[in-house]
Amino acid sequence: MDARRFVPLLLSCLVGLVLSCGPKPAGAGTGRGILLIAIDGLRADHLGVGGNDRPATPVLDGLARQGAWFADARAATPDLEGAHAALLTGCDPRLARRLDRAGAERSAIARWWIPPALPSLPEELLRAGFDTAAFGDHPSLDEALGFARGFRLFRALREEEAEVLGDGFEAATAKFERWLGSHSRSQDWFAYVEAHDLVRLWTKREVDPRWSSLYEPRPELAIVPPTGAFARGFHAVPYERWGRGPLTLGDYDLRYDGELTNLDAKIGRLLQRLHASGRLANTTVVVVGTYGTSFGEGGVYLDAGTLLDSDLHVPLIVRQPLVAQKKGRVHGSIVSTLDVAPTLLELVGVAPPPTMHGVSLAPILFGSDEPQRAVAYASGGLLEGSSACDGLACVGFARPDSVLDRQVRESWLGARGSAGGMPLAWTDARGKAPPEPAREARLSRALLQWDAHVHAAREALHGPGGDPARALRSLVEPARTARLGEVAR
């Protein structure tokens, strides 16, 4: 048998033993567990359940068959810090971004901070008796940015520690398993585990041939993209992510799928160990892409930064064994990564705070076919834009003039300078025709309304002389308008 086919086939058999045959019975008094795996750079269309014809994700595909697959899940932003803030707060990621200051340094700590007034998934679970821990895989997920709130144990990735202990999903899960092993069997727990493997892939000094040559390049991607001299930007591969050779898009694509197969295997081994310990039976497992990766879509290569499907259409899988979840659910209406926090809270009997902008998807997990939201909003990216999508069409607004990074701005605009605001409208990956005028107008109104609410809330949270009571009130209105039927009329 071709070795390139053997590895995914073996993984498929292993995950079948763990998931398809049912979890190992938990002992009496075993506590409830929630494992939230947040994977940076993960596109939905590179999973088998998302349409990939390569057998790259047998574990994740099997997990979807045992739980629910949300086929049209949208990230709230293509920005790393904002994407994780959205998952942990259930709020628009712009509310975790400081107000721009002229001349401010562009470091993560100068741009991002999660205010205490925002709701917090781990804090709500902690109040409900869950022990909580986070295991980061990127230095930006740091206490100084507010990510540690609600976690009794917060292990950020330290560069000096990574040099000794390593980084990536395996290093993060080793810390997680040591933490979980210290708990009594009756303790409820929540763990947030970040995987940055699919993004770190592009800056690795050495490429593992076991994974980089696992598949054949796609002939339709036989084009060598240009290489830029910038760290991030448009219309060229950033120099730091260049593969040191005349690599085609097909070469990069197969490297991505190879590394995804590797990550999928690591997730499978983790689930096996949870199964062997008897904990998987009482553990809700959620796997979500924080944002995607572009291979030339929108002019971005091996990075994320657009508001297109390549960067925002992400996987969302929920396997919930603690209640009568309908297995193998495939839900097609649009959902948002903002919905993860309220969903997990409702699943364990905790009422989501009214200031969360996400909508609980628990009714879908219990068998409802009704959509739970009308529009998914996104913001940020390389052009500092915002967008609204309803599953058939999207509208957006790019603001390249507000981009502080001159190289990013000029890679889009060239040397001609100012462009002003740029309204955009497009259909999603399932259609090619432009949106019908009535739908475009409806989405445009919804986006303007949402942006206005978020701007007011952001001013209250980060502006001078902040008023916590006013900030909390400012969050309720966008939370209300996120509910189905309140927008896009």
VEXPADO-346088 format. One line per 3 residues: number of its first residue (from 0); their letters; for each residue y negated, z negated, x of C-alpha. Coordinates in Angstrom, 3 decimals. Layout:
// residues N
NUM) a) Y/Z/X ~ ... .
// end
This chain:
// residues 489
0) mda) 0.000/0.000/0.000 ~ -3.547/0.768/1.193 ~ -4.974/-2.460/2.653 .
3) rrf) -8.264/-1.735/0.931 ~ -6.502/-2.049/-2.417 ~ -4.276/-4.958/-1.433 .
6) vpl) -6.989/-7.614/-1.077 ~ -8.517/-7.197/-4.563 ~ -5.025/-6.957/-6.082 .
9) lls) -3.979/-10.206/-4.401 ~ -7.145/-11.918/-5.621 ~ -6.483/-10.686/-9.139 .
12) clv) -3.020/-12.253/-9.057 ~ -4.385/-15.551/-7.746 ~ -7.097/-15.848/-10.364 .
15) glv) -4.523/-15.003/-13.014 ~ -2.481/-18.009/-11.937 ~ -5.514/-20.295/-12.132 .
18) lsc) -7.200/-19.009/-15.289 ~ -4.885/-16.927/-17.427 ~ -2.094/-19.496/-17.445 .
21) gpk) -4.478/-22.257/-18.401 ~ -5.991/-25.087/-16.402 ~ -3.968/-27.964/-15.055 .
24) pag) -4.044/-30.819/-17.589 ~ -6.641/-33.419/-16.744 ~ -5.732/-37.041/-16.536 .
27) agt) -6.785/-39.530/-19.190 ~ -10.433/-40.432/-18.925 ~ -11.376/-37.479/-16.751 .
30) grg) -15.137/-37.001/-16.909 ~ -16.905/-33.853/-17.979 ~ -18.039/-31.521/-15.225 .
33) ill) -20.618/-28.736/-15.063 ~ -20.530/-26.349/-12.115 ~ -23.451/-23.916/-12.031 .
36) iai) -23.048/-21.247/-9.329 ~ -26.319/-19.361/-8.773 ~ -25.827/-16.194/-6.698 .
39) dgl) -28.862/-14.526/-5.137 ~ -28.947/-10.725/-5.080 ~ -26.088/-10.223/-7.569 .
42) rad) -26.314/-7.149/-9.815 ~ -24.457/-7.038/-13.120 ~ -23.256/-3.458/-12.656 .
45) hlg) -21.320/-4.337/-9.485 ~ -18.856/-6.531/-11.377 ~ -15.815/-4.973/-12.991 .
48) vgg) -16.874/-6.300/-16.389 ~ -20.288/-4.773/-15.719 ~ -18.898/-1.281/-15.092 .
51) ndr) -18.004/-1.146/-11.387 ~ -14.984/1.130/-10.811 ~ -14.154/-0.697/-7.566 .
54) pat) -11.884/-3.749/-7.914 ~ -14.524/-5.920/-6.237 ~ -14.615/-8.958/-8.534 .
57) pvl) -11.189/-9.884/-9.953 ~ -12.047/-13.588/-9.989 ~ -15.353/-13.219/-11.833 .
60) dgl) -13.810/-10.663/-14.199 ~ -10.995/-13.106/-14.959 ~ -13.494/-15.895/-15.507 .
63) arq) -15.337/-13.696/-18.017 ~ -12.080/-13.026/-19.879 ~ -11.516/-16.771/-20.168 .
66) gaw) -15.057/-17.445/-21.355 ~ -18.059/-15.352/-22.310 ~ -19.744/-12.394/-20.637 .
69) fad) -23.386/-11.807/-21.521 ~ -23.662/-8.091/-20.939 ~ -27.461/-7.900/-21.101 .
72) ara) -28.652/-10.972/-19.204 ~ -32.056/-10.652/-17.540 ~ -33.459/-12.612/-14.609 .
75) atp) -36.852/-14.159/-15.215 ~ -38.186/-12.923/-11.867 ~ -37.015/-11.085/-8.730 .
78) dle) -38.582/-13.849/-6.574 ~ -36.101/-16.294/-5.037 ~ -38.021/-19.543/-5.561 .
81) gah) -39.129/-18.612/-9.056 ~ -35.621/-17.517/-10.064 ~ -34.153/-20.922/-9.204 .
84) aal) -37.080/-22.745/-10.799 ~ -36.418/-20.790/-14.006 ~ -32.763/-21.854/-14.048 .
87) ltg) -33.512/-25.524/-13.413 ~ -36.462/-25.876/-15.804 ~ -35.735/-23.297/-18.500 .
90) cdp) -39.401/-22.267/-18.214 ~ -41.297/-19.153/-17.184 ~ -41.220/-19.152/-13.356 .
93) rla) -44.981/-18.649/-13.086 ~ -45.384/-22.259/-14.185 ~ -43.817/-23.293/-10.875 .
96) rrl) -46.264/-21.176/-8.895 ~ -49.486/-22.594/-7.554 ~ -52.768/-20.981/-8.551 .
99) dra) -53.779/-18.385/-5.973 ~ -56.342/-19.552/-3.480 ~ -58.359/-17.156/-1.328 .
102) gae) -57.080/-17.241/2.224 ~ -54.076/-19.405/1.356 ~ -51.083/-19.043/3.634 .
105) rsa) -48.234/-17.132/2.104 ~ -45.506/-19.627/2.921 ~ -43.180/-20.772/0.172 .
108) iar) -44.695/-24.240/0.089 ~ -48.172/-22.740/-0.335 ~ -47.045/-20.633/-3.285 .
111) wwi) -44.423/-22.658/-5.169 ~ -44.241/-26.162/-6.619 ~ -42.415/-27.387/-9.723 .
114) ppa) -44.799/-29.785/-11.517 ~ -43.318/-33.034/-12.897 ~ -44.569/-32.072/-16.369 .
117) lps) -42.041/-29.230/-16.577 ~ -38.680/-30.028/-18.199 ~ -35.704/-30.415/-15.886 .
120) lpe) -32.042/-29.618/-16.548 ~ -30.694/-32.091/-13.942 ~ -33.093/-34.809/-15.104 .
123) ell) -31.944/-34.466/-18.715 ~ -28.296/-34.610/-17.628 ~ -28.986/-37.608/-15.407 .
126) rag) -30.444/-39.452/-18.406 ~ -27.281/-38.568/-20.341 ~ -25.074/-40.292/-17.755 .
129) fdt) -24.158/-37.339/-15.521 ~ -24.249/-37.698/-11.771 ~ -26.179/-34.738/-10.371 .
132) aaf) -26.186/-32.910/-7.046 ~ -27.543/-29.650/-5.626 ~ -26.320/-27.716/-2.607 .
135) gdh) -28.798/-25.102/-1.400 ~ -28.085/-22.053/0.720 ~ -31.672/-21.025/1.512 .
138) psl) -34.437/-23.099/3.168 ~ -36.923/-22.388/0.363 ~ -34.930/-24.545/-2.060 .
141) dea) -36.574/-27.662/-0.675 ~ -37.677/-31.079/-1.882 ~ -41.285/-30.260/-0.985 .
144) lgf) -41.296/-27.528/-3.641 ~ -40.024/-29.881/-6.338 ~ -36.440/-28.633/-6.490 .
147) arg) -34.939/-32.087/-5.885 ~ -36.202/-33.645/-9.136 ~ -33.334/-34.916/-11.260 .
150) frl) -30.717/-34.643/-8.510 ~ -29.287/-37.907/-7.179 ~ -28.077/-35.948/-4.169 .
153) fra) -30.018/-32.926/-2.937 ~ -28.709/-31.046/0.080 ~ -31.121/-28.313/1.117 .
156) lre) -30.102/-25.859/3.829 ~ -31.612/-26.943/7.128 ~ -31.745/-24.275/9.812 .
159) eea) -30.690/-26.708/12.539 ~ -27.752/-27.888/10.407 ~ -26.719/-24.318/9.621 .
162) evl) -26.427/-23.552/13.349 ~ -23.763/-26.268/13.640 ~ -22.052/-26.365/10.241 .
165) gdg) -22.686/-22.792/9.108 ~ -24.293/-21.429/5.991 ~ -23.164/-19.444/2.976 .
168) fea) -21.099/-20.255/-0.068 ~ -18.212/-21.869/1.817 ~ -20.524/-24.309/3.616 .
171) ata) -22.278/-25.211/0.344 ~ -19.007/-25.721/-1.538 ~ -17.566/-27.849/1.274 .
174) kfe) -20.471/-30.260/0.743 ~ -19.964/-30.058/-3.025 ~ -16.253/-30.882/-2.799 .
177) rwl) -16.879/-33.856/-0.500 ~ -19.430/-35.150/-3.013 ~ -17.123/-34.594/-6.000 .
180) gsh) -14.215/-36.244/-4.214 ~ -16.222/-39.462/-3.879 ~ -16.484/-39.857/-7.659 .
183) srs) -14.237/-41.730/-10.012 ~ -12.256/-39.518/-12.352 ~ -14.167/-40.789/-15.377 .
186) qdw) -17.643/-39.884/-14.094 ~ -19.496/-36.992/-15.772 ~ -21.074/-34.712/-13.186 .
189) fay) -23.305/-31.676/-12.717 ~ -23.449/-29.611/-9.530 ~ -25.828/-26.754/-8.717 .
192) vea) -24.509/-24.516/-5.937 ~ -26.550/-21.650/-4.501 ~ -24.923/-18.652/-2.761 .
195) hdl) -27.220/-16.511/-0.596 ~ -24.393/-14.487/0.996 ~ -25.267/-11.153/-0.634 .
198) vrl) -28.845/-11.294/0.666 ~ -28.018/-12.728/4.081 ~ -25.616/-9.800/4.485 .
201) wtk) -28.488/-7.489/5.474 ~ -29.725/-9.651/8.355 ~ -26.373/-10.598/9.871 .
204) rev) -26.077/-9.737/13.540 ~ -22.382/-8.974/13.188 ~ -20.708/-7.143/10.315 .
207) dpr) -17.117/-8.153/9.491 ~ -15.088/-4.915/9.364 ~ -12.580/-6.488/6.968 .
210) wss) -15.195/-6.294/4.242 ~ -17.584/-3.584/5.431 ~ -14.820/-0.951/5.383 .
213) lye) -12.891/-2.181/2.350 ~ -13.990/0.761/0.187 ~ -14.914/4.399/0.646 .
216) prp) -18.614/5.362/0.433 ~ -19.694/7.030/-2.789 ~ -20.457/10.711/-2.073 .
219) ela) -23.422/10.744/-4.449 ~ -25.116/8.166/-2.205 ~ -24.824/10.270/0.967 .
222) ivp) -28.511/10.058/1.846 ~ -30.033/8.251/4.810 ~ -33.082/6.290/3.650 .
225) ptg) -36.115/5.951/5.948 ~ -36.674/2.749/7.898 ~ -39.970/0.882/7.723 .
228) afa) -41.696/-1.322/10.273 ~ -42.415/-4.031/7.689 ~ -40.527/-7.119/6.527 .
231) rgf) -40.845/-6.163/2.849 ~ -42.229/-3.145/1.076 ~ -41.612/0.127/-0.728 .
234) hav) -40.057/3.511/0.095 ~ -38.143/2.428/3.216 ~ -35.484/-0.025/4.362 .
237) pye) -37.248/-3.109/5.813 ~ -36.679/-3.161/9.559 ~ -34.987/-6.573/9.519 .
240) rwg) -32.439/-5.257/6.978 ~ -31.744/-1.961/8.694 ~ -28.085/-1.520/9.647 .
243) rgp) -28.798/-0.339/13.213 ~ -27.585/3.201/12.742 ~ -27.913/6.316/10.603 .
246) ltl) -26.399/4.555/7.583 ~ -26.443/6.197/4.188 ~ -27.086/4.474/0.897 .
249) gdy) -23.345/4.828/0.368 ~ -22.701/2.817/3.543 ~ -25.012/0.038/2.394 .
252) dlr) -23.498/0.118/-1.089 ~ -19.942/-0.307/0.195 ~ -21.056/-3.123/2.518 .
255) ydg) -22.507/-4.856/-0.519 ~ -19.334/-4.420/-2.572 ~ -17.220/-5.547/0.384 .
258) elt) -19.261/-8.726/0.796 ~ -19.115/-9.232/-2.972 ~ -15.296/-9.026/-2.802 .
261) nld) -15.393/-11.626/-0.025 ~ -17.630/-13.926/-2.100 ~ -15.446/-13.405/-5.163 .
264) aki) -12.419/-14.545/-3.129 ~ -14.287/-17.682/-2.039 ~ -15.100/-18.495/-5.662 .
267) grl) -11.421/-17.991/-6.504 ~ -10.315/-20.422/-3.805 ~ -12.808/-22.997/-5.049 .
270) lqr) -11.468/-22.679/-8.603 ~ -7.922/-23.034/-7.295 ~ -8.810/-26.311/-5.601 .
273) lha) -10.528/-27.613/-8.741 ~ -7.423/-26.593/-10.697 ~ -5.096/-28.369/-8.256 .
276) sgr) -7.180/-31.544/-8.490 ~ -6.971/-31.507/-12.283 ~ -10.748/-31.253/-12.704 .
279) lan) -11.018/-27.625/-13.836 ~ -9.696/-28.490/-17.298 ~ -12.832/-30.532/-18.038 .
282) ttv) -15.333/-28.401/-16.140 ~ -17.784/-25.925/-17.600 ~ -18.198/-23.129/-15.058 .
285) vvv) -21.306/-20.954/-15.155 ~ -21.848/-18.063/-12.746 ~ -25.255/-16.403/-12.874 .
288) gty) -27.127/-13.916/-10.737 ~ -30.570/-15.287/-9.926 ~ -31.878/-11.745/-9.342 .
291) gts) -30.393/-8.402/-8.270 ~ -30.644/-5.946/-5.378 ~ -32.150/-2.462/-5.309 .
294) fge) -30.648/0.499/-3.456 ~ -33.717/2.724/-3.750 ~ -34.513/2.095/-7.428 .
297) ggv) -38.270/1.827/-7.837 ~ -38.678/2.584/-4.136 ~ -37.118/-0.716/-2.971 .
300) yld) -34.187/-0.746/-0.545 ~ -31.797/-3.662/0.154 ~ -34.231/-6.099/-1.437 .
303) agt) -35.472/-7.254/-4.826 ~ -39.027/-6.959/-6.032 ~ -39.210/-4.619/-9.014 .
306) lld) -38.992/-5.369/-12.737 ~ -36.279/-2.731/-13.221 ~ -32.634/-3.245/-14.187 .
309) sdl) -31.543/-3.122/-10.538 ~ -33.397/-6.385/-9.869 ~ -33.340/-8.085/-13.266 .
312) hvp) -30.029/-7.134/-14.947 ~ -27.775/-9.907/-13.652 ~ -24.341/-11.321/-14.514 .
315) liv) -24.056/-14.377/-16.735 ~ -20.569/-15.822/-17.287 ~ -19.899/-19.092/-19.109 .
318) rqp) -16.441/-20.669/-19.259 ~ -16.593/-23.773/-21.446 ~ -13.250/-25.571/-21.909 .
321) lva) -14.562/-28.758/-23.494 ~ -15.177/-27.332/-26.960 ~ -13.631/-24.621/-29.092 .
324) qkk) -15.235/-21.722/-27.264 ~ -14.015/-18.305/-28.297 ~ -12.400/-16.737/-25.211 .
327) grv) -13.187/-13.260/-24.001 ~ -16.551/-13.081/-25.759 ~ -18.673/-10.064/-24.824 .
330) hgs) -22.162/-10.460/-26.197 ~ -24.459/-7.459/-25.963 ~ -27.857/-8.626/-27.177 .
333) ivs) -30.508/-9.534/-24.651 ~ -30.562/-13.006/-23.096 ~ -32.521/-14.551/-20.240 .
336) tld) -31.721/-16.779/-17.295 ~ -34.214/-19.162/-18.951 ~ -31.493/-19.720/-21.568 .
339) vap) -29.007/-21.310/-19.149 ~ -30.610/-24.777/-19.106 ~ -30.890/-25.315/-22.884 .
342) tll) -27.394/-23.877/-23.362 ~ -25.795/-26.354/-20.965 ~ -27.671/-29.242/-22.526 .
345) elv) -26.562/-28.332/-26.042 ~ -22.955/-27.889/-24.929 ~ -22.801/-31.532/-23.828 .
348) gva) -24.673/-32.858/-26.848 ~ -28.137/-33.244/-25.304 ~ -31.079/-31.869/-27.273 .
351) ppp) -33.064/-29.415/-25.099 ~ -36.695/-30.520/-24.596 ~ -39.119/-28.669/-26.905 .
354) tmh) -41.078/-27.526/-23.853 ~ -38.216/-25.377/-22.523 ~ -38.888/-21.668/-22.961 .
357) gvs) -35.198/-20.787/-22.972 ~ -33.074/-20.468/-26.092 ~ -29.637/-22.082/-26.361 .
360) lap) -26.771/-19.595/-26.377 ~ -24.257/-22.166/-27.641 ~ -23.929/-20.477/-31.072 .
363) ilf) -22.744/-17.309/-29.310 ~ -20.162/-19.271/-27.325 ~ -18.826/-20.689/-30.591 .
366) gsd) -18.360/-17.231/-32.114 ~ -21.688/-16.165/-33.612 ~ -22.617/-12.495/-33.227 .
369) epq) -26.258/-13.130/-34.040 ~ -28.788/-12.551/-31.236 ~ -30.611/-15.684/-30.169 .
372) rav) -33.780/-14.088/-28.780 ~ -35.733/-10.887/-29.404 ~ -37.379/-10.351/-26.035 .
375) aya) -36.716/-11.337/-22.419 ~ -39.774/-11.728/-20.204 ~ -39.980/-11.352/-16.436 .
378) sgg) -42.765/-11.635/-13.887 ~ -43.593/-11.559/-10.197 ~ -42.052/-9.225/-7.663 .
381) lle) -43.681/-7.142/-4.983 ~ -46.377/-5.840/-7.356 ~ -47.124/-9.176/-9.069 .
384) gss) -46.347/-7.730/-12.492 ~ -44.865/-8.870/-15.782 ~ -42.547/-7.226/-18.297 .
387) acd) -40.991/-7.608/-21.730 ~ -37.619/-6.070/-22.657 ~ -35.769/-6.050/-25.981 .
390) gla) -32.489/-4.522/-24.786 ~ -33.489/-0.925/-25.533 ~ -36.902/-0.568/-23.964 .
393) cvg) -39.272/-2.384/-21.628 ~ -43.001/-2.490/-21.103 ~ -44.685/-3.904/-18.055 .
396) far) -47.890/-4.303/-16.175 ~ -48.125/-4.063/-12.381 ~ -51.009/-5.662/-10.488 .
399) pds) -50.853/-4.305/-6.924 ~ -54.450/-5.311/-6.216 ~ -53.428/-8.979/-6.436 .
402) vld) -50.731/-8.618/-3.754 ~ -51.794/-10.663/-0.719 ~ -49.429/-8.983/1.739 .
405) rqv) -51.311/-5.959/3.054 ~ -48.160/-4.182/4.258 ~ -46.534/-4.483/0.834 .
408) res) -49.704/-3.277/-0.885 ~ -50.186/-0.306/1.419 ~ -46.527/0.705/1.262 .
411) wlg) -47.106/1.221/-2.471 ~ -50.690/2.482/-2.561 ~ -50.971/4.104/0.856 .
414) arg) -54.268/3.802/2.695 ~ -56.352/4.634/-0.354 ~ -56.728/0.998/-1.353 .
417) sag) -57.414/-0.183/-4.879 ~ -55.388/0.944/-7.876 ~ -56.308/-1.641/-10.522 .
420) gmp) -53.836/-2.641/-13.203 ~ -50.998/-0.273/-13.990 ~ -49.404/-0.321/-17.481 .
423) law) -45.756/0.784/-17.475 ~ -43.152/1.617/-20.132 ~ -39.540/2.631/-19.694 .
426) tda) -36.122/2.456/-21.292 ~ -33.376/0.396/-19.761 ~ -30.328/1.811/-17.983 .
429) rgk) -28.691/2.862/-21.257 ~ -31.335/5.414/-22.181 ~ -33.478/8.102/-20.565 .
432) app) -36.040/8.921/-23.216 ~ -39.356/7.027/-23.175 ~ -39.661/4.233/-25.738 .
435) epa) -40.750/5.228/-29.211 ~ -44.468/4.484/-29.708 ~ -43.986/1.757/-32.323 .
438) rea) -41.489/-0.129/-30.126 ~ -43.711/0.242/-27.070 ~ -46.737/-1.078/-28.985 .
441) rls) -44.734/-4.016/-30.367 ~ -43.461/-5.000/-26.928 ~ -46.921/-4.617/-25.413 .
444) ral) -48.358/-7.038/-27.960 ~ -45.535/-9.491/-27.295 ~ -46.103/-9.300/-23.533 .
447) lqw) -49.867/-9.847/-23.836 ~ -49.254/-12.844/-26.095 ~ -46.668/-14.331/-23.757 .
450) dah) -48.815/-13.805/-20.651 ~ -51.770/-15.488/-22.354 ~ -49.676/-18.547/-23.276 .
453) vha) -48.223/-18.795/-19.777 ~ -51.645/-18.385/-18.129 ~ -53.051/-21.249/-20.237 .
456) are) -50.092/-23.475/-19.396 ~ -50.335/-22.634/-15.686 ~ -54.026/-23.527/-15.603 .
459) alh) -53.264/-26.854/-17.264 ~ -50.445/-27.604/-14.804 ~ -52.028/-26.474/-11.535 .
462) gpg) -55.757/-26.367/-12.192 ~ -58.283/-28.911/-10.881 ~ -58.314/-32.205/-12.750 .
465) gdp) -54.954/-31.506/-14.361 ~ -54.266/-33.257/-17.632 ~ -50.512/-33.996/-18.047 .
468) ara) -50.814/-34.428/-21.827 ~ -52.634/-31.113/-22.173 ~ -50.081/-29.493/-19.861 .
471) lrs) -47.212/-30.645/-22.071 ~ -48.954/-29.366/-25.188 ~ -49.581/-26.048/-23.463 .
474) lve) -45.840/-25.592/-22.896 ~ -44.850/-25.959/-26.529 ~ -46.523/-22.786/-27.807 .
477) par) -44.738/-20.348/-25.458 ~ -41.493/-22.236/-26.135 ~ -42.014/-21.659/-29.852 .
480) tar) -42.838/-17.968/-29.435 ~ -39.656/-17.455/-27.411 ~ -37.545/-18.066/-30.501 .
483) lge) -36.100/-15.094/-32.327 ~ -38.408/-13.582/-34.904 ~ -41.599/-15.073/-33.491 .
486) var) -42.433/-12.161/-31.190 ~ -42.456/-8.360/-31.126 ~ -43.268/-7.974/-34.801 .
// end
